[in-house]
Amino acid sequence: MRALLQRVSQASVVVDGATIANVGPGLLVLLGVAQGDVVDQAVWLAAKTLDLRIFADDRKPMNASVMDVSGSILVVSQFTLAADTSRGNRPGFSTAAPPDQAEPLYERYVAELKTRCTNVQTGRFGADMKVSLINDGPVTILLAR
């Protein structure tokens, strides 16, 4: 599993012309699930997402977690994070988990976040989404396990 975290001032998701999620400040998380990923990875990634110190406090520019700053989190499924780019110029997606395997892990990651964070919103799994964000910093961190 891979979680691409972006520290944002705001982020939103539009599906079929309607805004279905809107957060900020906090994190936009693009979550990719690969074949062979398991629940333990979702649990670990969620804990790391909540505890990673990438927000400013009064002492340092990266000393507080999203929980410390009472930030919000927007999670968007992103199967392209499992892309294989080792051959040619067209990415392959055979390493991405199929939807029936990926969605439960995506949902588990979100559920784990919600156990500690009160403002977690999501995109719509498998939908064609328009994601907007204002990256703060910019700060973008890739978590993989």
Phi, psi and omega in degrees: 000147177228137176235117177264110182264131175236124175285125187232151168280324174199157177205151180210162177230132177242132175231128180052040176082357181246135175287121181254347179206146181204120182225168170150153344288161181159229184233141163256125180245121171263118187247123178246135180243129180254162176302138179090352178292151185228169184303320181304326179292320178297318180295313180298314181298321179296315179297317179296320178301314183289331187258349183297127185268090181233014177247154181282148165233192184286353181253322186215154180289340178223079184224356184236151178268171176299328177290320180298327183261009181054042181279167177255164182226132173244122182250128181234129177291139187214081184298338182292348174292345178263014183298142173259115182246020185285338182232133175067197183247358177255121180294146175254150183238021180293341179274348177288143177291142175295156185308321182292340175264325184285319186299316178299325178289321174301312180296323179293318177302312180298316179299319178296319177300318184292344178291338182236339184247129185277342181237082176244124177239165183223160166281198178246116184306129176080356182276160170279109186247148171252113184253128177242145179205156167244105182285125183267112177133288358284144175235120177223124185233133175260122174253131179222142177207000000 
